[in-house]
Amino acid sequence: MVLGQVIGSVVSTQKDKNLVGKKLLIVKAINLEGQILDSFVVAVDLVGVGVGEKVLVVNGSSARQTDETRDRPIDSAIVAKVDSYTYEVE
């Protein structure tokens, strides 16, 4: 899983029939301090989040393990909205 922040959305009027009705969001990875990193993915939103929210994203075959994504051409999926997180620095 990747910790990320939603920074935008993708609108596509022509797409595979298995993606019809799926909201596509642009998510940039963030570090533990919440700073946005360079890498990004376009992910299917499974939980109803919006721009600016922190999320957990799964990629690859893990993104196709939910009832909504099984057997669909999806490589990244938002599976959780992050309300808060804690960590320890050694």
C-alpha positions in Angstrom: 0.0 0.0 0.0 1.0 3.6 -0.6 0.1 6.6 1.5 -1.0 9.4 -0.9 -2.9 12.6 -1.4 -5.6 13.2 -4.0 -4.5 16.1 -6.2 -7.0 16.0 -9.1 -9.3 13.9 -11.2 -9.4 12.4 -14.7 -12.4 12.8 -17.0 -12.6 10.3 -19.9 -15.7 10.1 -22.1 -14.3 7.1 -24.1 -13.0 4.2 -22.1 -13.2 0.4 -21.7 -16.8 -0.6 -20.8 -15.4 -2.1 -17.5 -14.4 1.4 -16.4 -17.8 3.1 -17.0 -19.1 4.6 -13.8 -15.7 4.5 -12.1 -14.3 7.8 -10.7 -10.6 8.2 -11.6 -8.4 10.3 -9.4 -4.8 11.5 -9.5 -2.9 10.5 -6.4 0.6 11.6 -5.5 2.6 9.6 -2.9 3.4 11.4 0.4 6.0 10.8 3.0 5.3 10.4 6.7 5.6 14.1 7.2 2.8 14.6 4.7 5.1 16.2 2.0 4.0 15.4 -1.5 6.5 13.3 -3.5 7.0 13.3 -7.3 5.5 9.9 -8.1 1.8 9.7 -9.0 -0.9 7.2 -10.1 -4.3 7.5 -11.6 -6.5 5.3 -9.3 -10.1 4.2 -9.2 -11.9 5.6 -6.2 -13.6 2.9 -4.2 -14.4 4.9 -1.1 -15.7 8.3 -2.2 -12.8 10.7 -1.5 -12.0 14.1 -2.9 -9.2 16.4 -3.8 -6.9 17.2 -0.9 -7.7 14.0 1.1 -5.1 11.5 2.3 -5.7 8.0 1.1 -4.3 4.4 0.9 -3.7 3.1 -2.6 -3.0 -0.5 -3.7 -1.4 -1.3 -7.0 -1.0 -4.2 -9.3 -2.9 -7.4 -8.7 -4.0 -6.2 -5.2 -6.0 -3.5 -6.9 -8.1 -6.2 -8.6 -9.0 -8.1 -5.4 -12.2 -6.2 -4.5 -15.7 -7.0 -5.6 -15.8 -3.7 -7.6 -12.5 -4.2 -9.4 -12.3 -7.9 -10.0 -11.6 -8.7 -13.7 -11.4 -5.1 -14.7 -8.4 -3.3 -16.3 -7.4 -1.5 -13.1 -3.8 -1.2 -11.8 -4.4 1.2 -8.9 -7.3 1.6 -6.5 -8.0 3.9 -3.5 -9.1 1.5 -0.8 -9.2 3.8 2.3 -9.5 7.4 3.4 -6.8 8.2 6.0 -8.2 10.2 8.9 -4.9 10.2 10.8 -1.7 8.2 11.3 1.1 8.0 13.9 4.6 6.8 13.8 7.7 6.7 15.9 11.1 8.1 14.9 14.1 6.2 16.3 
